[in-house]
Amino acid sequence: MSEQELLSRLSLNQITTERWSLKEAAEGCARAGIGWIAPWRHKVQEAGLAESKRYIRDNGLRVSSLCRGGMFPAATAGEREARLDDNRRAVEEAAELGADVLVLVCGPSPTPDIAQAREWVREGIEKLAPFAKQHGVKLAIEPLHPMYAAERSVIVTLAQANSLAERFSPDEVGVVVDVFHVWWDPELYGEIKRAGSRILGFHVSDWIVPTPDMLLGRGMMGDGVIEIRKIRSAVEAAGYRGPIEVEIFNQAIWDMQGDEALALTKERFLKHV
Amino acid sequence: MSEQELLSRLSLNQITTERWSLKEAAEGCARAGIGWIAPWRHKVQEAGLAESKRYIRDNGLRVSSLCRGGMFPAATAGEREARLDDNRRAVEEAAELGADVLVLVCGPSPTPDIAQAREWVREGIEKLAPFAKQHGVKLAIEPLHPMYAAERSVIVTLAQANSLAERFSPDEVGVVVDVFHVWWDPELYGEIKRAGSRILGFHVSDWIVPTPDMLLGRGMMGDGVIEIRKIRSAVEAAGYRGPIEVEIFNQAIWDMQGDEALALTKERFLKHV
């Protein structure tokens, strides 16, 4: 793949430039020649849905995914229904923004009974999937790193995400492969192969050593130990040729001037992804 | 199991009272009526091997395991041989102290090639196992939490530890189940069952929410979200009836007066393990 082809797949996951509004991020992408963006819902809300759509369109961008739905487990049936309602809004927003894919961060457990929480995730996706299909939006289960099991997601391995996704048709539910979340997994390459056409997104960043912070310690590609290119090759061998999101939660990068962060992102993307 | 029976299985993993020397820890256990201890090698070294043995014997203690061997991967064959030599010393120390079990923290990778590092772990255990057998010491592979994959151990799931252990006879190589490291794993209960008679140790602590620190944020049992009793039941159903080590890396507990930390440990052990 030529540099130009690879670069044409780069998508800015909006959290990487956390200080920018959606308008600023869309304009920043246009200035940097980046053709894809993955907006976050709180930024869309801040800007307004119609305006968000306009900023994206006016800057010639396509939307790789909307971040994020999920957060299914809750202690009462009423709360779980409220979460589901919020997920339906997320699907509608994704459809309106022209995103094919809604990323699901499935949520932590409200009690120590993690098996029960995993059942609630399954139920939530079962209830959401037909609604998403009607809106032309695919649900992409993103397994998070096990260190987030108690606070963000009870879905923690690609194997688990695959098993969950396989309960549905491949044009309804798939998975996201995020190198930060899965690089440690002894089953990684087998599970990427297994995911095949269900891979709906590929996210890159790096694992810094020593890790400065559990949440804000993700690294720019090339600053850590993840075999990003090897994982990308596996994802491509499995059939994925879509956009590649750069999604970095990192205080130092958030503190950079946005255009500089994008310039660095492009440079490292070409060199390490 | 009666409270008395359960309490008779409590073992103080020495890192829980990190400020104490081995002599102080052994005397502390005797005062608290704790019958088992798991010394750390740097504390044994500090005290001297013969003296360590005497402190343990004079306080009427048994040794549940020696912490720790492992750290097999290294960039050159020479360095790997040096690591192996150090592991042989660890086996000898374990034998001298009357420990049946040497815990293996297998080590991080010296390069991004994690698959290669995992091969070096396998090679290291293959070379160490006959020596350990001669000394009457079993090797116990401890899978660490995946958040330590880059800095402490490329062996990160119980499935992986089981697969590695199964290359050897069950009276040579087994596994340690540490709730902190494995609680998140969707395959946990199946892998505990699979481990069966290979379970050579069971370690308890808790996962605090929010997690204050990647290394020093482990909690006292009952302060977190791990279903410790459920996991203990599974480990017992698989056949393990040996000592249960309390192993807590936590700055606040390290800052407590040692006897108070042991009193709290006993109380929480009875209530939550």
Interface residues (C-beta under 8 A of the other chain):
Chain A: S109 P112 D113 I114 R118 H145 P146 M147 A149 A150 E151 V156 T157 A159 Q160 W183 W184 D185 P186 E187 W207 V209 P210 T211 M214 G224 V225 I226 E227
Chain B: S109 P112 D113 I114 R118 H145 P146 M147 A149 A150 E151 V156 T157 A159 Q160 W183 W184 D185 P186 E187 W207 V209 P210 T211 M214 G224 V225 I226 E227
